[in-house]
Amino acid sequence: MSRIQRHDDGLEVEIHPGREEFAARVVAEREALVGKALHLLSLYLHHDRRGFWLDTITVPSAGEAELSFSWSSADEPEAEAYTRFDVFFSADLHPVGFAVRFH
């Protein structure tokens, strides 16, 4: 069963058993990973990078780490209200893909 780690800045990190060390690396490199994630998203989406914010980090039992973002625009605050942008990172902390999800 996974556990949720809550940080002072409101970030939640979901960590699956046996992945604590990798999760610690991901959290320690969070600023750099967010930069890489936003670069990747901006290559394919026409959203202003400043509108993205990191909601959660998930470190599953196997595979990549996942950084989940929301996006909001000052001009259209509800435009993407039900959309999540997930960026996946490999074990060596390089972005390997992203998904746009609706909830």
Legacy VTK file of the C-alpha trace (Angstrom):
# vtk DataFile Version 3.0
C-alpha trace
ASCII
DATASET POLYDATA
POINTS 103 float
0.000 0.000 0.000
1.312 3.428 -0.897
1.752 6.249 1.563
1.305 9.982 1.106
4.068 12.352 2.148
2.878 15.953 2.622
5.334 18.812 2.361
5.074 22.257 3.953
4.441 23.901 0.580
1.339 21.737 0.010
2.936 19.219 -2.342
1.800 15.626 -1.896
4.100 12.751 -2.837
2.614 9.274 -3.191
5.277 6.657 -2.515
4.796 2.951 -3.120
6.632 0.429 -0.898
10.276 -0.121 -1.746
10.550 3.171 -3.657
11.471 5.471 -0.773
15.052 6.058 -1.946
13.972 6.908 -5.503
11.210 9.163 -4.143
13.770 11.029 -2.029
15.871 11.622 -5.188
12.828 12.876 -7.069
11.862 15.280 -4.279
15.466 16.484 -3.911
15.602 17.200 -7.652
12.069 18.605 -7.778
13.018 22.090 -9.026
15.097 20.710 -11.907
12.424 18.137 -12.771
9.711 20.792 -12.873
11.887 22.805 -15.267
12.360 19.770 -17.518
8.655 18.945 -17.361
7.581 22.473 -18.265
10.058 22.531 -21.136
8.582 19.294 -22.498
4.996 20.499 -22.111
5.756 23.839 -23.752
7.193 22.070 -26.806
3.834 20.428 -27.531
1.182 22.595 -25.891
0.339 26.238 -26.457
0.046 27.041 -22.765
2.048 29.679 -20.957
4.545 27.923 -18.669
3.703 30.328 -15.860
0.179 28.899 -15.667
1.316 25.391 -14.662
1.646 24.338 -11.043
2.801 21.060 -9.595
0.020 19.219 -7.761
1.475 15.812 -6.931
4.401 13.498 -7.441
3.753 9.770 -7.695
6.470 7.136 -7.395
4.837 3.815 -8.353
6.038 0.357 -7.369
7.888 0.012 -10.672
8.725 2.285 -13.546
8.851 6.009 -13.766
8.096 8.891 -11.470
5.091 10.981 -12.417
4.748 14.722 -11.865
1.141 15.914 -12.197
0.390 19.517 -13.059
-2.680 21.694 -13.295
-2.888 24.771 -15.485
-4.737 28.035 -15.177
-4.810 31.238 -17.192
-5.562 34.682 -15.786
-7.671 35.337 -18.891
-9.624 32.063 -18.688
-9.314 30.613 -15.157
-11.772 27.770 -15.852
-10.421 26.849 -19.305
-8.453 23.785 -18.167
-10.025 23.291 -14.738
-10.672 19.581 -15.334
-7.402 18.797 -17.086
-4.276 17.254 -15.593
-0.892 17.207 -17.307
1.291 14.280 -16.218
4.979 14.108 -17.107
6.817 10.804 -16.679
10.482 10.519 -15.687
12.793 7.531 -16.066
14.988 6.122 -13.295
17.767 8.495 -14.393
15.339 11.434 -14.047
14.912 12.268 -17.733
11.446 13.031 -19.099
10.166 10.133 -21.196
6.655 11.292 -22.042
3.524 13.037 -20.947
-0.217 12.513 -20.858
-3.117 14.913 -20.840
-5.931 13.586 -18.664
-9.434 14.809 -18.001
-11.109 14.306 -14.648
LINES 1 104
103 0 1 2 3 4 5 6 7 8 9 10 11 12 13 14 15 16 17 18 19 20 21 22 23 24 25 26 27 28 29 30 31 32 33 34 35 36 37 38 39 40 41 42 43 44 45 46 47 48 49 50 51 52 53 54 55 56 57 58 59 60 61 62 63 64 65 66 67 68 69 70 71 72 73 74 75 76 77 78 79 80 81 82 83 84 85 86 87 88 89 90 91 92 93 94 95 96 97 98 99 100 101 102
